[in-house]
Amino acid sequence: MKLRQRLLHLLCCALLSPAAFGQQAATLTLATYNLRLDLAQDGVNAWPQRREQVKSLIRYHGFDLFATQEGLPGQVADLAGMQEFAHVGAGRDDGRHAGEHAAIFFRRARFELLEAGDFWLSQTPERPSRGWDATCCNRIVSWARLRERASAQELFFFSVHFDHQGELARRESARLLLRKIGEIAGAAPVICAGDFNSTPDTEQIATMQTVLADAYLASATPPYGPVGTFNGFRIDAPLVQRIDYIFVSRQFKVRKYAALTDSRDARFPSDHLPVVVQAELVGQH
């Protein structure tokens, strides 16, 4: 009798499990957002005038894990004021605090940080430096190894900002980035997000697509919003050039993709649109 009751109990548990009802794996809301660095000369578009709008956007759309670019230390600190998020990332000028960051923010309740690091897009990636024909700035990549608390699945997230002037630098940056992703993440699930300063027809984007899927193209539903992601703070910008991307490894299924045009009083929160993806981590192999 006890054996029969045990079997009935196990059968009921199986029938009531999420899988029995065909429920999908937990969805992650991923994003990349170039914040536009804090410059007083931006006037009405300077960071103090828009930081609360940026934070409200992040919270309203329920970002779980997002990459940022161009954030200066004060901007990173402002976003860190959202206590539900933790973050990693270093300044590109000294590998500590100085200069723009490619910081990564993740929801504390959902992820546990296991490891983090940074490298530079140059011939000497282990130290602050600029590479190839980049003449303006050091370019840094920050990364995090995270464990999703509910599923215990691990993933790697990379935040990147390619050079805006050097064509050779952008091409070589893609090659270096993929090599470093392979060294750091191996065969683990990977998300690589950021401002690539490159349109989809360029060699560097084609290089990225040899290893990772472009979420815009991989989305199971048609992409939402404009194609272009750079607005220059112009509410009437044509928005035709896509330069911000989220790339994912084969372990992810992209459900939705969007470039968000949220604005307030006819002003965008940044000179880039946030790119947002809903994706499922469907397997480790």
C-alpha positions in Angstrom: 0.0 0.0 0.0 2.8 2.4 0.9 4.5 1.7 -2.4 1.3 2.4 -4.3 0.9 5.7 -2.5 4.5 6.6 -3.3 4.0 5.9 -7.0 0.8 7.9 -7.1 2.6 10.8 -5.4 5.5 10.7 -7.9 3.0 10.6 -10.8 1.1 13.7 -9.5 4.4 15.6 -9.1 5.3 14.8 -12.7 1.9 15.9 -14.0 2.0 19.1 -12.0 5.6 20.0 -13.0 6.2 23.1 -15.3 7.5 20.8 -18.0 4.2 18.9 -18.0 2.4 22.1 -18.9 4.9 23.0 -21.6 6.2 26.0 -19.7 9.3 27.6 -21.2 12.6 28.0 -19.4 13.0 31.2 -17.4 13.4 34.3 -19.7 16.3 36.7 -19.2 15.9 40.3 -20.2 19.3 41.4 -21.6 20.3 44.8 -22.8 23.1 47.0 -23.9 23.1 50.8 -23.4 25.6 53.4 -24.4 25.0 56.0 -21.7 26.8 59.0 -23.4 29.5 60.2 -21.1 28.8 63.1 -18.7 29.6 66.3 -20.6 28.5 69.7 -19.3 28.6 71.0 -22.9 25.6 68.7 -23.7 23.4 71.3 -21.9 19.8 70.0 -21.7 21.1 66.6 -22.6 23.9 66.5 -20.0 23.8 63.5 -17.6 22.3 65.3 -14.6 19.2 66.1 -16.7 18.6 62.5 -17.8 20.1 60.1 -15.2 16.7 59.5 -13.5 15.1 58.8 -16.9 17.8 56.2 -17.7 17.2 54.5 -14.3 13.5 54.6 -14.8 13.8 53.0 -18.3 16.0 50.2 -16.9 13.6 49.5 -14.1 10.4 49.8 -16.2 11.6 47.4 -18.8 12.9 44.9 -16.2 16.5 44.5 -17.3 18.1 41.5 -15.6 21.6 41.8 -17.0 22.9 44.8 -19.1 26.0 46.2 -20.6 26.9 49.9 -20.5 29.3 52.0 -22.4 30.9 55.4 -21.9 29.9 55.7 -18.3 32.3 57.8 -16.3 32.8 56.9 -12.6 30.1 59.2 -11.4 27.6 57.8 -13.9 28.4 54.2 -12.9 27.9 55.2 -9.3 24.6 56.8 -10.1 23.3 53.5 -11.7 24.8 51.6 -8.8 22.4 53.6 -6.6 19.7 51.1 -7.9 20.3 48.7 -5.0 18.7 45.8 -6.8 21.7 45.7 -9.1 25.4 44.8 -8.6 28.0 45.7 -11.1 31.6 45.1 -12.3 33.9 47.0 -14.6 37.0 49.1 -14.6 38.0 52.5 -16.1 39.7 52.2 -19.5 42.4 54.7 -18.7 44.0 52.9 -15.7 42.2 49.6 -15.2 40.7 50.9 -12.0 38.5 54.0 -11.9 39.8 56.5 -14.4 38.0 57.1 -17.7 35.0 55.6 -19.4 33.7 52.2 -18.3 32.1 49.3 -20.1 30.4 48.3 -16.9 28.1 45.3 -16.5 25.1 45.4 -14.2 23.2 42.3 -13.0 20.2 41.8 -10.8 21.4 40.7 -7.3 18.4 38.4 -6.6 18.9 36.5 -9.8 22.6 36.2 -10.3 25.7 35.3 -8.3 29.0 36.8 -9.4 31.7 34.1 -9.7 34.5 35.9 -11.5 35.1 39.1 -13.4 37.9 40.8 -15.4 38.8 43.3 -18.0 41.1 43.5 -21.1 41.9 46.1 -23.7 41.3 46.0 -27.4 44.9 46.3 -28.5 48.1 44.3 -29.2 48.7 44.4 -25.4 45.2 43.4 -24.0 46.5 42.8 -20.5 47.2 46.5 -19.8 45.6 49.9 -20.5 46.5 50.6 -24.1 45.1 51.5 -27.5 45.7 49.4 -30.6 46.3 49.5 -34.3 45.0 52.8 -35.8 43.0 53.9 -32.8 44.2 57.5 -32.1 41.7 58.8 -29.5 41.1 56.4 -26.7 41.9 53.2 -24.9 39.1 50.6 -25.5 38.2 48.2 -22.7 36.1 45.1 -22.5 34.7 44.0 -19.1 33.4 40.6 -18.5 31.6 38.7 -15.7 31.1 35.0 -15.0 27.7 34.6 -13.4 25.5 31.9 -12.0 21.8 32.1 -12.2 20.6 31.3 -8.7 17.4 29.5 -9.6 18.8 27.1 -12.2 22.5 27.1 -11.1 23.4 27.6 -14.8 26.5 29.6 -15.5 27.1 32.1 -18.2 29.6 34.7 -19.3 28.7 38.3 -20.2 31.0 40.7 -22.1 30.5 44.4 -22.4 32.4 46.1 -25.3 33.0 49.4 -27.0 34.9 49.4 -30.3 36.9 52.4 -31.5 34.9 55.0 -33.5 37.8 56.1 -35.8 40.2 53.3 -36.6 38.9 50.9 -39.3 41.8 48.5 -38.7 41.2 48.7 -35.0 37.6 47.7 -35.4 38.5 44.7 -37.6 41.3 43.5 -35.3 39.1 44.2 -32.2 36.6 41.6 -33.4 39.3 39.0 -33.9 40.8 39.7 -30.5 37.5 39.7 -28.8 36.5 36.3 -30.1 39.9 34.9 -29.2 39.6 36.3 -25.6 36.0 35.0 -25.3 37.3 31.6 -26.3 40.1 31.7 -23.7 37.9 33.1 -20.9 34.6 31.3 -21.5 35.5 28.2 -23.4 32.3 26.3 -24.4 30.1 28.0 -21.7 27.1 30.1 -22.7 28.2 33.6 -23.8 26.5 37.0 -24.2 28.6 39.7 -25.8 26.9 43.2 -26.0 27.9 46.7 -26.7 28.6 49.6 -29.1 30.6 48.2 -32.0 30.6 51.4 -34.0 30.0 49.2 -37.0 27.1 48.6 -39.3 26.0 45.0 -40.1 27.8 45.1 -43.6 31.2 45.5 -42.1 34.0 42.8 -41.9 34.1 43.0 -38.1 30.4 42.2 -37.7 30.8 39.3 -40.1 33.7 38.1 -38.0 31.6 38.2 -34.8 28.9 36.2 -36.6 31.2 33.3 -37.3 31.0 32.4 -33.6 28.0 34.1 -32.1 24.5 34.9 -33.3 23.3 38.4 -33.8 20.2 38.7 -31.7 18.5 41.0 -34.3 18.7 38.2 -36.8 18.1 35.3 -34.4 15.0 36.7 -32.8 12.0 34.3 -33.0 9.7 37.3 -33.5 10.3 40.2 -35.8 12.6 42.9 -34.3 10.7 45.7 -32.7 11.5 49.4 -33.1 13.8 51.1 -35.6 16.8 49.4 -37.2 19.2 52.2 -36.2 20.5 52.6 -32.7 22.3 56.0 -32.7 20.1 59.1 -32.4 22.6 61.9 -31.6 19.9 63.3 -29.1 17.8 64.2 -32.1 14.2 63.2 -31.7 13.8 63.2 -35.5 16.9 61.2 -36.2 16.4 58.8 -39.1 17.6 55.8 -37.1 18.8 53.7 -39.9 22.4 52.7 -38.8 22.6 49.8 -36.4 25.8 50.0 -34.4 24.8 48.5 -31.0 24.5 44.7 -30.8 23.8 41.8 -28.6 25.5 38.6 -29.7 24.7 35.2 -28.1 26.2 31.7 -28.2 24.2 28.6 -29.4 22.9 27.8 -25.9 20.5 30.8 -26.1 17.2 31.0 -27.8 16.3 34.6 -28.6 12.6 35.2 -28.2 12.4 39.0 -28.8 14.6 41.9 -29.9 13.9 45.6 -29.6 15.6 49.0 -30.0 13.6 51.2 -27.6 12.7 54.7 -28.5 11.5 55.8 -25.1 11.6 59.6 -24.7 10.4 62.3 -22.3 9.5 65.8 -23.4 10.8 65.0 -26.9 14.3 64.1 -25.5 16.0 60.7 -25.5 17.7 59.5 -22.3 21.0 59.0 -24.3 22.4 59.5 -27.8 22.0 55.8 -28.4 18.9 53.7 -28.1 19.0 50.8 -25.6 18.9 47.4 -27.3 16.9 44.9 -25.4 16.5 41.1 -25.9 14.5 38.5 -24.2 16.3 35.1 -24.4 16.3 31.7 -22.8 19.3 29.7 -21.7 18.1 26.4 -23.2 21.2 24.2 -22.8 24.8 23.9 -21.8 25.8 21.9 -24.9 
